[in-house]
Amino acid sequence: MAGIDLAVQPGEMVVILGPSGCGKTTLLRIMGGLLRPSRGVVSVVGRALWNGSERHRAAIDELGIVFQEGHLFPWATVEDNIALPLRLRGVARRERREQARELCRLVGIQGFERRLPRHLSGGMRQRAAIARTLAGDPRILLMDEPLASLDALTREQMSLEIQRIWLASSCTAVMVTHSITEAVFLADRIVVLTPRPGRVDTITEVDFPRPRDFDVQATPEFQTTVQSLRERLVLTA
């Protein structure tokens, strides 16, 4: 990547698109403090994310990351997986269980709190992973292709759920995906990156009313936006 200049506004959903290998995941990891940029500044809620080689703790605490694979602990129940960030912060057992159950309700997996991850479908495991991230009470939610490992029908349903969870949590969100349709359905703005070295090629505003349902995908405006982005990606490839 080179020359990335991007600001994400509070409460916004920004989706990053681009050809394979252009640096989408690298950019997200830099934003999340998992990789230190070779130059430039990453600011989180007005704070520099890095101070030399050290991460700014207060800035990191504002961030939550959801990966392509949920990475739940297989030996722990759904409730215990979700409660882990609360446990690490020293929250009392009773309180963290109450919060974990509330998050299960938020993401739509209530009734499965005592199950092990292997007893859940892929979509349910990803809901649990999102709930665990939200347990850290992040102001900014970063998602690296969170639906990529799901089958087509589950992926469509989960895109609705991500919108619902995001709206309910009032987080700012940045998401990486390869799906143009998914990007247009979820985003307030779509950032298209060029091939390596990845740079910002275009930023597209998406202003369909929320909450969105699948009917919006049948509108001429939606299809025009999808086609325009597809043509842009072909030109940059």
C-alpha positions, 0 to 999 in steps of 0.5 A, a space after each residue: 500500500 502507498 498514499 492511503 488517506 482515509 477518514 471514517 466518520 463516527 457512526 459510519 459503515 465504510 466498506 473496502 473493496 479491491 482486487 486480491 493482493 491490493 492490501 485490504 486486509 493489511 490496511 484493516 490490520 494497520 487500522 486495528 493496531 495489529 501492524 505498525 505502518 512504515 510511515 504516516 499516522 493512524 488516529 483513533 478518536 483523536 488519539 494517535 494509535 502508535 507512539 513510536 513502537 508502542 501502541 496507545 492503550 486508550 486508542 486500542 481499547 476503542 477498537 474491536 476486530 472480527 476476523 474471517 474465521 471466528 476463532 472461538 475457543 472450542 473447549 469453552 461454551 458460547 457464553 464463556 467465549 463471549 464473556 472472555 473480554 469481560 473476564 480479562 477486564 476483571 468484571 465479576 462473574 455474575 455481571 459478565 454472564 448477564 452481559 454475555 446473555 444480553 449479547 447473545 440476544 443482540 446477535 440472535 443466538 439466545 438459547 445457545 449460550 451453553 453450547 460448544 462452538 462445534 455444535 453451532 452452524 458457521 453463521 452462528 459461530 460468526 454471530 458469537 464471534 461478533 458478540 465477543 468483539 462487542 463485549 469489549 464495548 468498542 466504538 469502532 468495529 473492524 471486520 475482515 471478510 466476516 462472511 467469506 467462509 459462509 455458504 451463499 444463503 447464510 451469507 445473505 442472511 448474515 449481511 442483514 444481521 450485520 446491518 441490524 447488529 451495527 445499527 443496534 450497537 451504534 458502532 462505527 464500522 469498517 469492513 473488508 469484502 470481495 463482494 460488490 453486492 454485499 458492499 453496496 447493501 451494507 455501506 454508507 461509503 465504499 472505498 475502492 483500492 487499486 492493485 498493489 501497491 494499493 491506493 484509494 482509487 474511488 470513494 462511492 457514497 451509498 445513500 439508500 435508506 436504512 434499515 435496508 432489506 433485500 428489496 433494495 437490491 432489485 432497484 435500478 439505483 442499486 444495480 447501477 451502483 453495483 455495475 459502476 463499481 464492477 467496471 471500476 474494479 475491472 479498470 483498476 485490475 
